[in-house]
Amino acid sequence: MTPELSTTESQSETSTLNQKMFNGFPWIPSLLVYSLSWGWSLLRPSTLYWDDWAYIFNKPKSYLNEIFVETGLPPWRALIDQELLSMGYWTIRWLTFIMFFVAGMFLFEILKKVSIFSATQRRQIVLLFLIIPVNHARIALVMFGYTTSYFLFFLGWLILVRYKSVKSFVLAWLVLFLSLETHSLLFFVLLPFLHFVCLNKTQVANSRKLNTRHLQVSVIAAMPIIYLILRKFFWPPTIGFEDYHKPTSAGLLTGLWPILIGLFLGLIVEIRIRRKKFVHQGLIVFVVGFLVTALALFPYFAGELYVGYAGRPSFITVFEFRADWRSRHQLLMPLGLTLSVVGLNELFKLKKNKNVFAGFIIVVSVALNMFWGSQYFLQSHKQEKLVELFKSTKGNLVVASVGDSTLRFNGRENDFRNFEWDGLMTLAGIPTDRPGCEALPNGSVVVVKSDKPYLSALISRDLDLYFDVTPCSEVLAKDS
């Protein structure tokens, strides 16, 4: 957008490569806040959550990849996952914890190729990038493909902008291509593309003579198109999943609005810079962060994965506390949100307290991550207790339907799906059919309840769950 926003080619490859990798990385604060934010996932690493019960529980290891391929995802989508699952669920939890952190390390090196940021700002960005409270759905084993694609994306970006040989370019392209196993990255690949163009703008701008950089830029720009062509011929979705990841006109309009607003703000900044008027660095970084966030959310709006309900627009539902498993649509948000926070921090700086805003966001982020993480921790205990309760019903009653009034013990207050109840009841050794009272008048309605407050349950790890049982005869009589 502006000359100040990119590092010019005057930064030679030699000087960059002479710098020790990850030199200046904030190891101690990063490990501290990251562990506080995400370490909860390692406390009970063998727990199944959400779609794990449908695609992993009691299934052959190849089933997960077969399902993903049916939806139109590439054949390598879960090849690693299925091998890790055979080794133990804990392997995925630990690798998720490690790979998201390493992605932050990659970002730190990428930022060294952006001259607008000082060393202090790079550390702030990485620190926030690691702990911004989004994508708590990473706790589910079936989400590991998001982890690998995220990891590969930042690795490919780093190779692309740090090294200049043809071999390194080919490697970067292949790594970025493999990261497209998460389809939202088809849009997000615009970022490393623009970064590469800015770093090589002198050669790219030379239109009189074709050179290697022109070819490389063209190949990167064609990457999403190449992927979509290969998908069409080699791994298209089955008939039942043809609309999966398919944008709608209403969704495209929703997703375009934030981008247009960001571009308008960017145009104002550009005009002021060209007229040599003062533009605060914080404002530039904030606008870029806003645009990156809009780009990160665009595919999810376009596919109507975020929609408005209960009178609230889709732009609000993105940030709802009770996100259920929709937080998986926040995978690409950390970079944009982090840049926005750092930009605002620069704008809000006080003379004596220079980083109050950034510090406040760090504290809030860690607190939210710990709170929601504790909910997943309690959900793990809750599932074990539910199996025991279901066992106690064997021979005593027939379950016609199940409800849950203890969502405070569920991560991001997610609702149990039917396949989750099926899995828990299967472990308890009781029938999983729950046709309802009309189809099963001799059955009972079972509702999970607890009188124990959240904090007390967390301290004691005893949720005091019990079944509130209502015979279907009473329910039918009341309804009639």
C-alpha positions in Angstrom: 0.0 0.0 0.0 2.9 2.4 0.8 6.6 2.3 0.3 7.0 2.2 4.1 5.0 -1.0 4.4 7.5 -3.2 2.7 11.2 -4.1 2.9 13.0 -3.1 -0.2 15.6 -5.3 -2.0 18.3 -3.1 -0.5 18.2 -5.6 2.4 20.4 -8.1 0.8 19.9 -11.8 1.2 23.4 -12.1 2.7 22.8 -9.8 5.5 19.5 -11.5 6.3 21.0 -15.0 6.3 23.9 -13.9 8.5 21.3 -13.2 11.2 20.9 -16.1 13.5 17.4 -17.7 13.0 15.0 -16.6 15.8 17.6 -14.2 17.2 15.7 -11.8 19.5 12.6 -14.1 19.8 10.9 -13.5 23.2 11.3 -17.0 24.5 10.4 -16.7 28.2 7.3 -14.4 27.9 6.0 -16.3 24.9 6.4 -19.7 26.5 4.8 -18.4 29.7 1.7 -16.9 28.2 1.3 -19.5 25.5 1.5 -22.3 28.1 -1.0 -20.6 30.3 -3.3 -20.0 27.3 -3.1 -23.5 25.7 -1.5 -25.8 28.1 -4.9 -27.0 29.3 -5.2 -29.1 26.2 -2.4 -31.3 27.5 -4.0 -32.0 30.9 -6.3 -34.7 29.5 -4.8 -35.4 26.0 -6.8 -38.5 25.2 -10.3 -37.1 25.3 -12.6 -37.1 22.3 -14.6 -33.9 21.5 -17.3 -33.0 19.0 -16.7 -34.7 15.5 -14.1 -37.0 17.1 -17.0 -39.1 18.2 -18.4 -39.4 14.6 -15.1 -39.8 12.6 -12.6 -41.4 15.0 -14.5 -43.3 17.8 -14.8 -47.0 16.9 -13.6 -46.2 13.3 -10.7 -47.6 11.3 -7.8 -45.2 11.1 -8.3 -44.6 7.4 -11.9 -43.5 7.9 -11.1 -39.9 8.8 -9.2 -39.3 5.6 -11.8 -41.0 3.5 -14.5 -38.7 4.9 -12.4 -35.6 4.2 -11.7 -36.6 0.6 -15.5 -37.1 0.1 -16.0 -33.5 1.0 -13.6 -32.3 -1.7 -10.5 -31.9 0.5 -7.1 -33.2 -0.9 -6.0 -36.8 -0.5 -3.2 -35.8 1.9 -5.6 -34.0 4.2 -5.5 -36.5 7.1 -2.7 -39.0 6.1 -0.6 -37.8 9.0 -3.6 -37.7 11.3 -4.5 -41.3 10.8 -1.0 -42.5 11.6 -0.9 -40.4 14.7 -4.2 -41.7 15.8 -2.9 -45.3 15.7 -0.1 -44.2 18.0 -2.4 -42.5 20.5 -4.7 -39.5 20.7 -2.1 -37.7 22.9 0.3 -37.3 19.9 -2.1 -35.0 18.1 -2.7 -32.9 21.2 1.0 -32.4 21.8 1.8 -31.7 18.2 -1.0 -29.2 18.0 0.4 -27.4 21.0 3.9 -27.4 19.5 3.1 -26.6 15.9 1.0 -23.5 16.7 3.9 -22.2 18.7 6.4 -22.9 16.0 4.1 -21.1 13.5 4.6 -18.0 15.8 8.4 -18.5 15.5 8.1 -18.6 11.7 6.1 -15.3 11.8 8.8 -13.7 13.9 11.3 -14.4 11.1 8.9 -13.3 8.4 8.5 -9.9 10.2 12.2 -9.4 9.9 11.5 -8.9 6.2 9.1 -6.0 7.0 11.0 -2.9 7.7 8.2 -0.9 9.2 8.3 -2.9 12.5 10.9 -2.3 15.2 12.4 -5.2 17.2 10.0 -4.4 20.1 7.0 -4.4 17.8 8.0 -7.7 16.3 8.1 -9.2 19.8 4.7 -7.7 20.6 3.2 -9.0 17.4 4.4 -12.6 18.0 3.4 -12.6 21.7 -0.1 -11.5 20.8 -0.2 -13.8 17.7 0.4 -16.8 19.9 -2.4 -16.1 22.5 -5.2 -14.1 20.7 -8.3 -16.0 22.1 -9.6 -17.6 18.9 -9.9 -21.1 17.4 -10.4 -23.0 20.6 -11.8 -25.8 18.3 -8.2 -26.8 17.9 -8.8 -29.1 20.9 -10.7 -31.5 18.7 -8.6 -34.2 17.0 -10.4 -33.8 13.7 -9.1 -30.2 13.6 -5.4 -31.4 13.3 -5.6 -30.7 9.5 -6.1 -27.0 10.3 -3.0 -27.2 12.5 -0.8 -28.7 9.8 -2.1 -26.4 7.1 -1.4 -23.4 9.4 2.1 -24.6 10.2 2.9 -25.3 6.5 1.5 -21.9 5.4 3.8 -19.9 7.7 6.7 -22.2 6.9 6.2 -21.7 3.2 5.9 -18.0 3.6 9.1 -17.8 5.6 11.1 -19.8 2.9 9.6 -17.6 0.2 10.7 -14.3 1.6 13.9 -15.3 3.4 15.7 -17.2 0.6 16.2 -16.3 -3.0 17.5 -19.3 -4.8 15.3 -21.1 -7.4 15.4 -24.3 -5.3 14.1 -22.5 -2.2 11.4 -20.9 -4.3 10.2 -24.3 -5.6 10.3 -25.6 -2.0 8.3 -22.6 -0.7 5.7 -23.0 -3.5 5.3 -26.7 -2.8 4.9 -26.1 1.0 2.3 -23.4 0.4 0.5 -25.6 -2.0 0.3 -28.4 0.5 -1.1 -25.9 3.1 -4.2 -25.4 0.9 -5.7 -28.5 2.5 -7.6 -25.8 4.4 -9.5 -24.1 1.7 -9.6 -20.7 3.4 -5.9 -20.4 2.6 -6.8 -20.1 -1.1 -7.6 -16.5 -0.2 -5.0 -16.0 2.5 -2.1 -16.9 0.2 -2.5 -13.4 -1.1 -0.4 -12.2 1.9 2.9 -14.1 1.0 2.2 -13.3 -2.6 2.1 -9.5 -1.9 5.1 -9.7 0.4 7.1 -11.5 -2.2 6.2 -8.9 -4.8 7.1 -6.0 -2.5 10.5 -7.6 -1.7 11.2 -7.9 -5.4 9.4 -4.8 -6.7 12.4 -3.5 -8.6 12.7 -6.6 -10.8 8.9 -7.0 -11.0 8.4 -3.4 -12.1 10.8 -3.8 -14.9 8.3 -4.7 -17.6 10.8 -4.2 -20.5 12.6 -7.4 -19.8 11.1 -10.6 -18.6 13.1 -12.2 -15.8 12.9 -15.0 -13.2 10.9 -12.9 -10.8 8.1 -12.3 -13.3 7.8 -16.1 -13.7 7.9 -16.7 -10.0 5.2 -14.1 -9.3 3.0 -15.6 -12.0 3.4 -19.1 -10.6 2.5 -17.9 -7.1 -0.5 -16.1 -8.4 -1.6 -19.2 -10.3 -1.4 -21.4 -7.2 -5.1 -21.2 -6.1 -6.2 -21.8 -9.7 -3.9 -24.8 -10.1 -5.3 -26.2 -6.9 -8.9 -25.8 -8.0 -8.2 -27.4 -11.4 -6.6 -30.4 -9.7 -9.4 -30.6 -7.3 -12.0 -30.6 -10.1 -10.3 -33.6 -11.8 -8.7 -35.6 -9.0 -10.5 -35.0 -5.7 -13.9 -33.5 -6.4 -16.5 -33.7 -3.6 -19.1 -36.4 -3.8 -22.7 -35.5 -4.7 -23.7 -35.1 -1.1 -20.9 -32.5 -0.5 -21.1 -30.5 -3.7 -22.3 -27.4 -1.8 -19.6 -27.8 0.9 -17.2 -24.8 0.8 -19.3 -23.3 -2.0 -19.8 -19.5 -1.7 -23.2 -17.9 -2.0 -24.1 -14.5 -3.4 -25.4 -13.3 0.0 -22.2 -14.7 1.7 -19.9 -13.0 -0.8 -21.7 -9.7 -0.2 -21.3 -10.0 3.5 -17.6 -10.9 3.2 -16.8 -8.1 0.8 -18.1 -5.3 3.1 -15.2 -5.4 5.6 -12.7 -5.7 2.8 -14.1 -2.6 1.0 -14.1 -0.6 4.3 -10.5 -1.6 4.8 -9.5 -0.7 1.3 -11.3 2.7 1.7 -9.3 3.4 4.9 -6.1 2.3 3.1 -6.8 4.6 0.2 -7.1 7.6 2.6 -3.8 6.6 4.2 -2.2 6.3 0.8 -3.4 9.7 -0.4 -2.1 11.4 2.7 1.3 9.7 2.3 1.5 10.7 -1.3 0.6 14.3 -0.3 3.4 14.1 2.3 1.0 14.6 5.1 1.8 13.0 8.5 0.3 9.6 9.0 0.8 7.9 12.4 2.5 4.5 12.1 -0.1 3.1 14.4 -2.9 4.0 12.0 -1.1 2.3 9.1 -0.6 -0.9 11.1 -4.2 -0.8 12.3 -5.6 -0.4 8.8 -3.4 -3.3 7.5 -4.5 -5.4 10.5 -8.1 -4.6 9.7 -7.7 -5.7 6.1 -5.9 -8.9 7.0 -8.7 -9.8 9.5 -11.3 -9.1 6.8 -9.4 -11.3 4.4 -9.1 -14.1 7.0 -12.9 -14.0 7.5 -13.9 -13.6 3.9 -14.1 -17.3 2.9 -16.2 -18.0 6.1 -18.6 -15.2 5.4 -18.7 -16.2 1.7 -19.7 -19.8 2.5 -22.2 -18.5 5.1 -20.4 -20.4 7.8 -21.0 -17.3 9.9 -24.6 -16.1 9.7 -26.7 -13.8 11.7 -29.4 -15.1 14.1 -31.6 -13.9 16.9 -31.4 -10.4 15.5 -27.6 -10.3 15.6 -25.7 -9.8 12.4 -23.0 -12.2 11.3 -20.3 -9.7 12.1 -21.3 -10.0 15.8 -21.6 -13.8 15.9 -17.9 -14.1 15.0 -17.0 -12.9 18.4 -19.7 -14.5 20.6 -18.5 -16.1 23.8 -20.7 -19.1 23.3 -19.1 -20.0 20.0 -19.8 -23.7 20.2 -17.4 -25.2 17.6 -17.7 -22.2 15.3 -14.4 -21.0 16.6 -12.7 -23.2 14.0 -13.6 -20.5 11.5 -11.3 -18.2 13.3 -8.1 -20.1 12.3 -6.7 -17.2 10.2 -7.7 -14.3 12.4 -4.7 -14.1 14.8 -2.4 -12.2 12.4 -4.9 -9.5 11.5 -6.2 -9.1 15.1 -2.6 -8.8 16.4 -1.6 -6.2 13.9 -4.8 -4.2 14.8 -3.9 -4.4 18.5 -0.3 -3.3 17.9 -1.5 -0.4 15.7 -3.9 0.7 18.4 -1.3 0.4 21.0 0.9 2.8 19.1 -2.0 5.2 18.8 -2.9 5.0 22.4 0.6 5.2 23.8 1.0 7.4 26.9 4.2 9.2 27.8 4.8 7.1 30.9 2.9 4.0 30.1 3.9 3.1 26.6 2.2 -0.3 26.2 -0.8 -0.2 28.4 -3.2 -1.2 25.7 -1.1 -4.1 24.4 -0.6 -5.3 28.0 -4.3 -5.1 28.7 -5.1 -7.3 25.6 -2.4 -9.8 26.7 -4.0 -10.1 30.1 -7.5 -10.4 28.8 -6.4 -13.0 26.1 -4.7 -15.2 28.7 -7.7 -14.9 31.0 -10.2 -15.9 28.3 -8.0 -18.8 27.1 -7.7 -20.1 30.6 -11.4 -19.8 31.3 -12.5 -21.5 28.1 -9.7 -24.0 28.4 -11.0 -25.0 31.9 -14.4 -25.6 30.3 -12.9 -28.2 27.9 -11.1 -29.7 30.9 -14.3 -30.0 32.8 -16.0 -31.3 29.7 -13.5 -34.2 29.7 -14.4 -35.1 33.2 -18.1 -34.6 32.4 -18.0 -37.2 29.7 -16.5 -39.8 32.0 -19.2 -39.1 34.6 -21.9 -39.3 31.9 -20.8 -42.8 30.9 -21.1 -43.8 34.6 -24.6 -42.3 34.8 -25.7 -44.0 31.6 -24.4 -47.3 33.0 -26.6 -46.8 36.1 -29.7 -46.7 33.9 -29.1 -50.1 32.4 -32.1 -52.3 33.2 -33.8 -49.4 35.2 -35.2 -47.2 32.4 -35.3 -46.8 28.6 -33.9 -43.5 27.3 -36.3 -41.9 24.9 -34.4 -38.6 24.6 -31.5 -36.8 26.3 -31.0 -33.1 27.2 -28.3 -31.1 28.9 -28.7 -28.2 31.2 -25.0 -28.0 32.3 -23.4 -26.3 29.3 -21.3 -24.3 31.7 -19.1 -27.4 31.9 -18.7 -27.5 28.1 -15.9 -25.7 26.1 -17.3 -22.5 24.6 -20.7 -23.9 25.9 -20.9 -26.3 23.0 -24.0 -28.6 22.7 -23.5 -32.3 22.5 -24.5 -33.6 19.1 -26.4 -36.9 18.6 -23.2 -38.8 17.7 -21.6 -37.6 20.9 -24.5 -39.0 23.0 -24.3 -42.2 20.9 -20.6 -42.6 21.7 -21.1 -42.0 25.4 -24.0 -44.5 25.5 -22.0 -47.0 23.5 -19.3 -46.8 26.1 -21.9 -47.4 28.8 -23.2 -50.4 27.0 -26.8 -49.3 26.5 -28.9 -48.8 23.4 -28.3 -45.6 21.5 -31.7 -45.2 19.9 -33.5 -42.1 21.2 -36.6 -41.8 19.1 -38.5 -39.5 21.4 -41.6 -40.1 23.6 -44.1 -40.3 20.8 -42.2 -43.3 19.3 -41.3 -44.7 22.7 -44.1 -44.0 25.2 -42.7 -46.5 27.7 -39.4 -44.6 27.8 -38.1 -41.6 29.7 -36.8 -38.1 29.1 -33.4 -37.7 30.7 -31.9 -34.3 31.4 -28.3 -33.8 32.7 -28.3 -31.5 35.6 -26.0 -30.2 38.4 -26.4 -27.8 41.3 -22.7 -27.2 41.5 -21.3 -23.8 40.4 -18.6 -23.7 37.7 -15.7 -22.5 40.0 -16.5 -25.1 42.7 -16.6 -27.8 40.1 -13.3 -26.7 38.6 -11.5 -26.7 42.0 -12.9 -30.1 43.1 -13.1 -31.6 39.6 -16.4 -33.1 40.9 -19.3 -31.9 38.8 -22.1 -33.5 40.9 -24.0 -34.5 37.7 -27.3 -36.3 38.0 -30.1 -37.4 35.7 -33.4 -35.7 36.0 -35.8 -38.4 34.7 -39.3 -37.8 33.5 -41.4 -40.7 32.3 -42.7 -40.3 28.7 -46.2 -41.0 30.0 -46.1 -37.7 32.0 -44.6 -35.8 29.1 -47.3 -37.1 26.7 -50.1 -36.4 29.2 -48.8 -32.8 29.6 -48.5 -32.2 25.9 -52.0 -33.5 25.2 
